[in-house]
């Protein structure tokens, strides 16, 4: 019924587990999900809330319209700053609007770029009016099947080359890039090895397959960087491959982060 009645425009919504109000495309699946549930990914925000003492940079790669960027800016008061990175032109416009409207522009730096392994350019696809569906090349997400895709050329940068006001000092890297997560992490290796940030990343074989990657490859790469990898939505569990969901990577040499997650696991 919603799709038959709502044909366009925007809504202002406020998921109960996110501080603030967000302008979103009225026809997006994001809007419909929040209207149906009242929340958005509550298990993930519950996990992130364990790390509000973060003092370094929080890097949000694939920031979309800004739910998590504003969550970090509002709830992680001690963080140095939030860097929100988004290549989708429609999503980036909404991201900036939401950051300004929620009064956190002094806490969030927005970067319009696609984060990858090496610098260059790439064809980037997105579905107009559905900012949650976008990807390098064609979109393979099941929710975008049968929908018209538009394409733009975007700059691709490794995270180490992102130009912002100050050099990045990441303590959390949060990645949602529709299957390009391994490329992102390869390009961020120097930062990861230097700062040992908490890693939270989408990990879905259906999306990774487009890049000839798999959840097992992604898991193995993060493990090789000296991280313990867990199911972010059920931290008692590791990853069983093939995997569909979100993973959390905890540096084995940062005992305080392991203790936080282990405390959650013990509950």
C-alpha positions as a LaTeX table, in Angstrom:
\begin{tabular}{lrrr}
\hline
Residue & $x$ (\AA) & $y$ (\AA) & $z$ (\AA) \\
\hline
Unk1 & 0.00 & 0.00 & 0.00 \\
Unk2 & 2.83 & 2.44 & 0.86 \\
Unk3 & 4.42 & 2.07 & $-2.59$ \\
Unk4 & 1.05 & 2.63 & $-4.25$ \\
Unk5 & 0.38 & 5.84 & $-2.33$ \\
Unk6 & 3.82 & 7.47 & $-1.94$ \\
Unk7 & 5.31 & 8.49 & $-5.28$ \\
Unk8 & 8.12 & 10.85 & $-4.34$ \\
Unk9 & 9.40 & 13.62 & $-2.10$ \\
Unk10 & 11.08 & 13.45 & 1.26 \\
Unk11 & 10.20 & 12.55 & 4.84 \\
Unk12 & 11.68 & 13.67 & 8.14 \\
Unk13 & 12.04 & 10.58 & 10.32 \\
Unk14 & 13.50 & 9.86 & 13.74 \\
Unk15 & 14.44 & 6.24 & 14.49 \\
Unk16 & 14.12 & 5.80 & 18.24 \\
Unk17 & 17.68 & 4.44 & 18.57 \\
Unk18 & 19.28 & 7.40 & 16.77 \\
Unk19 & 19.54 & 10.91 & 18.18 \\
Unk20 & 18.16 & 13.51 & 15.82 \\
Unk21 & 15.90 & 13.82 & 12.80 \\
Unk22 & 16.76 & 12.72 & 9.29 \\
Unk23 & 15.58 & 13.81 & 5.87 \\
Unk24 & 15.24 & 10.76 & 3.61 \\
Unk25 & 13.70 & 9.92 & 0.27 \\
Unk26 & 10.08 & 9.02 & 0.91 \\
Unk27 & 10.18 & 6.12 & $-1.56$ \\
Unk28 & 13.37 & 4.61 & $-0.15$ \\
Unk29 & 13.41 & 1.23 & 1.55 \\
Unk30 & 15.25 & 3.01 & 4.37 \\
Unk31 & 12.21 & 5.19 & 5.04 \\
Unk32 & 9.81 & 2.24 & 4.85 \\
Unk33 & 11.94 & 0.21 & 7.23 \\
Unk34 & 12.03 & 2.94 & 9.88 \\
Unk35 & 8.30 & 3.62 & 9.52 \\
Unk36 & 7.59 & $-0.09$ & 9.95 \\
Unk37 & 9.98 & $-0.82$ & 12.85 \\
Unk38 & 10.46 & 2.55 & 14.52 \\
Unk39 & 14.19 & 1.74 & 14.74 \\
Unk40 & 17.10 & 1.07 & 12.42 \\
Unk41 & 19.65 & $-1.66$ & 13.13 \\
Unk42 & 19.18 & $-1.54$ & 16.93 \\
Unk43 & 21.55 & $-4.46$ & 17.58 \\
Unk44 & 24.36 & $-2.60$ & 15.85 \\
Unk45 & 23.78 & 0.69 & 17.68 \\
Unk46 & 23.72 & $-1.29$ & 20.94 \\
Unk47 & 27.16 & $-2.72$ & 20.13 \\
Unk48 & 28.55 & 0.67 & 19.12 \\
Unk49 & 27.26 & 2.20 & 22.35 \\
Unk50 & 29.83 & 0.10 & 24.22 \\
Unk51 & 32.59 & 2.27 & 22.73 \\
Unk52 & 31.42 & 5.82 & 23.49 \\
Unk53 & 34.70 & 6.57 & 25.30 \\
Unk54 & 36.44 & 6.65 & 21.92 \\
Unk55 & 38.83 & 9.60 & 21.72 \\
Unk56 & 40.31 & 9.29 & 18.23 \\
Unk57 & 38.64 & 9.78 & 14.86 \\
Unk58 & 35.53 & 7.83 & 13.93 \\
Unk59 & 35.57 & 7.15 & 10.18 \\
Unk60 & 32.20 & 6.32 & 8.61 \\
Unk61 & 32.80 & 4.92 & 5.11 \\
Unk62 & 29.58 & 4.64 & 3.12 \\
Unk63 & 27.82 & 7.18 & 5.34 \\
Unk64 & 24.68 & 7.31 & 3.16 \\
Unk65 & 22.29 & 10.00 & 4.53 \\
Unk66 & 24.05 & 10.28 & 7.87 \\
Unk67 & 22.33 & 8.05 & 10.44 \\
Unk68 & 25.59 & 6.74 & 11.85 \\
Unk69 & 27.59 & 9.91 & 11.29 \\
Unk70 & 25.13 & 11.81 & 13.49 \\
Unk71 & 24.93 & 8.92 & 15.97 \\
Unk72 & 28.71 & 9.09 & 16.38 \\
Unk73 & 28.75 & 12.90 & 16.55 \\
Unk74 & 26.04 & 13.03 & 19.22 \\
Unk75 & 26.87 & 9.93 & 21.31 \\
Unk76 & 30.69 & 9.86 & 21.10 \\
Unk77 & 31.32 & 13.20 & 22.77 \\
Unk78 & 35.01 & 12.46 & 23.49 \\
Unk79 & 35.83 & 11.51 & 19.88 \\
Unk80 & 38.27 & 13.78 & 18.09 \\
Unk81 & 35.87 & 14.09 & 15.14 \\
Unk82 & 33.70 & 12.09 & 12.76 \\
Unk83 & 34.70 & 11.76 & 9.11 \\
Unk84 & 31.71 & 10.82 & 6.94 \\
Unk85 & 32.57 & 9.56 & 3.47 \\
Unk86 & 29.92 & 9.00 & 0.78 \\
Unk87 & 30.18 & 8.89 & $-3.05$ \\
Unk88 & 26.46 & 8.75 & $-3.98$ \\
Unk89 & 25.53 & 12.31 & $-5.11$ \\
Unk90 & 21.94 & 12.12 & $-3.83$ \\
Unk91 & 22.96 & 10.58 & $-0.53$ \\
Unk92 & 25.76 & 13.11 & $-0.08$ \\
Unk93 & 23.33 & 16.00 & $-0.46$ \\
Unk94 & 21.05 & 14.51 & 2.20 \\
Unk95 & 24.06 & 13.72 & 4.40 \\
Unk96 & 25.10 & 17.36 & 4.42 \\
Unk97 & 21.53 & 18.54 & 5.05 \\
Unk98 & 21.09 & 16.16 & 7.97 \\
Unk99 & 24.42 & 17.08 & 9.55 \\
Unk100 & 23.66 & 20.80 & 9.34 \\
Unk101 & 20.06 & 20.43 & 10.51 \\
Unk102 & 21.10 & 18.33 & 13.51 \\
Unk103 & 23.68 & 20.89 & 14.56 \\
Unk104 & 26.77 & 18.69 & 14.32 \\
Unk105 & 28.60 & 20.33 & 11.44 \\
Unk106 & 31.39 & 21.28 & 13.87 \\
Unk107 & 31.87 & 17.59 & 14.73 \\
Unk108 & 31.57 & 15.98 & 11.28 \\
Unk109 & 33.72 & 16.39 & 8.18 \\
Unk110 & 32.03 & 15.24 & 4.96 \\
Unk111 & 34.06 & 13.83 & 2.09 \\
Unk112 & 32.51 & 12.90 & $-1.25$ \\
Unk113 & 34.66 & 10.06 & $-2.54$ \\
Unk114 & 34.72 & 6.33 & $-3.07$ \\
Unk115 & 37.23 & 4.58 & $-0.79$ \\
Unk116 & 39.21 & 1.75 & $-2.35$ \\
Unk117 & 42.59 & 0.12 & $-2.58$ \\
Unk118 & 44.38 & 2.44 & $-5.02$ \\
Unk119 & 43.70 & 5.97 & $-6.31$ \\
Unk120 & 41.84 & 6.43 & $-9.57$ \\
Unk121 & 38.32 & 6.78 & $-10.88$ \\
Unk122 & 35.43 & 4.35 & $-11.18$ \\
Unk123 & 31.95 & 4.13 & $-12.57$ \\
Unk124 & 29.51 & 4.35 & $-9.68$ \\
Unk125 & 25.90 & 3.18 & $-9.87$ \\
Unk126 & 22.99 & 4.38 & $-7.75$ \\
Unk127 & 19.21 & 4.10 & $-7.78$ \\
Unk128 & 17.56 & 7.53 & $-7.81$ \\
Unk129 & 15.35 & 8.00 & $-4.76$ \\
Unk130 & 16.81 & 4.96 & $-3.00$ \\
Unk131 & 20.12 & 6.16 & $-1.65$ \\
Unk132 & 20.75 & 2.89 & 0.19 \\
Unk133 & 21.38 & 1.16 & $-3.15$ \\
Unk134 & 24.67 & 2.25 & $-4.70$ \\
Unk135 & 27.92 & 0.58 & $-5.59$ \\
Unk136 & 31.04 & 0.64 & $-7.74$ \\
Unk137 & 29.96 & $-0.72$ & $-11.13$ \\
Unk138 & 26.57 & $-2.36$ & $-11.19$ \\
Unk139 & 24.48 & $-2.79$ & $-8.07$ \\
Unk140 & 24.00 & $-6.44$ & $-7.12$ \\
Unk141 & 21.98 & $-5.99$ & $-3.92$ \\
Unk142 & 18.75 & $-7.99$ & $-4.12$ \\
Unk143 & 16.70 & $-4.94$ & $-3.12$ \\
Unk144 & 17.77 & $-3.13$ & $-6.30$ \\
Unk145 & 16.74 & $-5.84$ & $-8.75$ \\
Unk146 & 14.59 & $-4.48$ & $-11.53$ \\
Unk147 & 15.21 & $-0.85$ & $-10.56$ \\
Unk148 & 16.67 & 1.73 & $-12.92$ \\
Unk149 & 20.31 & 2.51 & $-12.15$ \\
Unk150 & 22.13 & 5.71 & $-12.98$ \\
Unk151 & 25.89 & 6.01 & $-13.29$ \\
Unk152 & 28.42 & 8.70 & $-12.46$ \\
Unk153 & 32.21 & 8.78 & $-12.43$ \\
Unk154 & 33.66 & 9.16 & $-8.93$ \\
Unk155 & 37.12 & 9.61 & $-7.50$ \\
Unk156 & 38.52 & 6.53 & $-5.77$ \\
Unk157 & 40.97 & 7.06 & $-2.92$ \\
Unk158 & 42.63 & 4.78 & $-0.41$ \\
Unk159 & 41.72 & 5.87 & 3.10 \\
Unk160 & 45.35 & 6.90 & 3.65 \\
Unk161 & 44.91 & 9.59 & 0.95 \\
Unk162 & 41.66 & 11.14 & 2.14 \\
Unk163 & 42.16 & 14.90 & 2.41 \\
Unk164 & 40.48 & 16.39 & 5.45 \\
Unk165 & 41.29 & 19.19 & 7.87 \\
Unk166 & 43.73 & 17.04 & 9.88 \\
Unk167 & 45.52 & 13.77 & 9.28 \\
Unk168 & 43.36 & 10.79 & 10.16 \\
Unk169 & 43.88 & 9.13 & 13.53 \\
Unk170 & 41.14 & 6.49 & 13.40 \\
Unk171 & 39.96 & 4.71 & 16.55 \\
Unk172 & 36.86 & 3.30 & 14.85 \\
Unk173 & 36.44 & 2.53 & 11.14 \\
Unk174 & 32.87 & 1.73 & 10.19 \\
Unk175 & 32.47 & 0.36 & 6.65 \\
Unk176 & 29.36 & $-0.25$ & 4.54 \\
Unk177 & 30.39 & $-0.29$ & 0.89 \\
Unk178 & 28.18 & $-2.91$ & $-0.77$ \\
Unk179 & 30.88 & $-5.53$ & $-1.27$ \\
Unk180 & 33.98 & $-3.36$ & $-1.59$ \\
Unk181 & 34.99 & $-3.84$ & 2.06 \\
Unk182 & 38.15 & $-5.81$ & 1.30 \\
Unk183 & 39.32 & $-3.12$ & $-1.14$ \\
Unk184 & 38.69 & $-0.48$ & 1.53 \\
Unk185 & 40.68 & $-2.38$ & 4.15 \\
Unk186 & 43.57 & $-3.11$ & 1.82 \\
Unk187 & 43.85 & 0.61 & 1.07 \\
Unk188 & 43.64 & 1.42 & 4.78 \\
Unk189 & 46.29 & $-1.10$ & 5.88 \\
Unk190 & 48.88 & 1.46 & 6.98 \\
Unk191 & 46.33 & 3.32 & 9.13 \\
Unk192 & 45.00 & 0.08 & 10.57 \\
Unk193 & 48.45 & $-1.15$ & 11.52 \\
Unk194 & 49.48 & 2.20 & 13.02 \\
Unk195 & 46.35 & 3.09 & 15.02 \\
Unk196 & 44.76 & $-0.35$ & 15.63 \\
Unk197 & 41.16 & 0.91 & 15.33 \\
Unk198 & 38.04 & $-1.08$ & 16.04 \\
Unk199 & 36.74 & $-2.31$ & 12.66 \\
Unk200 & 33.03 & $-2.74$ & 11.95 \\
Unk201 & 32.23 & $-3.82$ & 8.42 \\
Unk202 & 29.48 & $-5.26$ & 6.27 \\
Unk203 & 30.36 & $-8.81$ & 5.25 \\
Unk204 & 28.02 & $-10.44$ & 2.74 \\
Unk205 & 29.08 & $-13.01$ & 0.17 \\
Unk206 & 26.38 & $-11.98$ & $-2.31$ \\
Unk207 & 27.84 & $-8.47$ & $-2.47$ \\
Unk208 & 31.51 & $-9.43$ & $-2.16$ \\
Unk209 & 31.24 & $-11.85$ & $-5.09$ \\
Unk210 & 31.08 & $-8.96$ & $-7.56$ \\
Unk211 & 34.73 & $-8.22$ & $-6.75$ \\
Unk212 & 35.70 & $-11.91$ & $-6.74$ \\
Unk213 & 35.91 & $-11.73$ & $-2.95$ \\
Unk214 & 34.18 & $-13.74$ & $-0.25$ \\
Unk215 & 33.41 & $-13.43$ & 3.45 \\
Unk216 & 36.12 & $-16.01$ & 4.09 \\
Unk217 & 38.72 & $-13.90$ & 2.23 \\
Unk218 & 37.65 & $-10.78$ & 4.10 \\
Unk219 & 37.74 & $-12.60$ & 7.44 \\
Unk220 & 41.19 & $-14.01$ & 6.66 \\
Unk221 & 42.57 & $-10.60$ & 5.70 \\
Unk222 & 41.38 & $-8.93$ & 8.90 \\
Unk223 & 42.63 & $-11.87$ & 10.97 \\
Unk224 & 46.03 & $-11.48$ & 9.29 \\
Unk225 & 46.19 & $-7.88$ & 10.51 \\
Unk226 & 46.09 & $-9.17$ & 14.08 \\
Unk227 & 42.36 & $-8.92$ & 14.73 \\
Unk228 & 39.80 & $-11.18$ & 16.32 \\
Unk229 & 36.72 & $-11.22$ & 14.07 \\
Unk230 & 33.22 & $-11.70$ & 15.46 \\
Unk231 & 29.62 & $-11.45$ & 14.33 \\
Unk232 & 28.78 & $-7.85$ & 15.26 \\
Unk233 & 25.13 & $-8.65$ & 15.90 \\
Unk234 & 25.91 & $-11.68$ & 18.07 \\
Unk235 & 29.37 & $-11.08$ & 19.59 \\
Unk236 & 29.47 & $-14.51$ & 21.21 \\
Unk237 & 29.81 & $-15.95$ & 17.72 \\
Unk238 & 32.54 & $-15.97$ & 15.13 \\
Unk239 & 31.82 & $-15.92$ & 11.41 \\
Unk240 & 30.45 & $-19.02$ & 9.69 \\
Unk241 & 31.00 & $-18.92$ & 5.94 \\
Unk242 & 29.24 & $-18.05$ & 3.76 \\
Unk243 & 28.27 & $-15.11$ & 5.96 \\
Unk244 & 25.55 & $-12.48$ & 5.69 \\
Unk245 & 25.66 & $-9.60$ & 8.12 \\
Unk246 & 28.05 & $-7.26$ & 9.89 \\
Unk247 & 31.39 & $-8.22$ & 11.42 \\
Unk248 & 33.45 & $-6.58$ & 14.13 \\
Unk249 & 37.23 & $-6.77$ & 14.17 \\
Unk250 & 38.88 & $-6.26$ & 17.55 \\
Unk251 & 42.68 & $-5.75$ & 17.69 \\
Unk252 & 44.22 & $-8.56$ & 19.71 \\
Unk253 & 46.77 & $-6.10$ & 21.09 \\
Unk254 & 44.09 & $-3.71$ & 22.41 \\
Unk255 & 43.04 & $-5.58$ & 25.50 \\
Unk256 & 40.60 & $-2.90$ & 26.60 \\
Unk257 & 38.46 & $-3.41$ & 23.49 \\
Unk258 & 38.55 & $-7.17$ & 23.88 \\
Unk259 & 37.44 & $-6.75$ & 27.49 \\
Unk260 & 34.48 & $-4.60$ & 26.47 \\
Unk261 & 33.27 & $-7.12$ & 23.90 \\
Unk262 & 33.97 & $-10.06$ & 26.17 \\
Unk263 & 31.91 & $-8.33$ & 28.85 \\
Unk264 & 29.07 & $-8.06$ & 26.36 \\
Unk265 & 29.55 & $-11.70$ & 25.39 \\
Unk266 & 29.32 & $-12.80$ & 29.01 \\
Unk267 & 25.89 & $-11.24$ & 29.52 \\
\hline
\end{tabular}
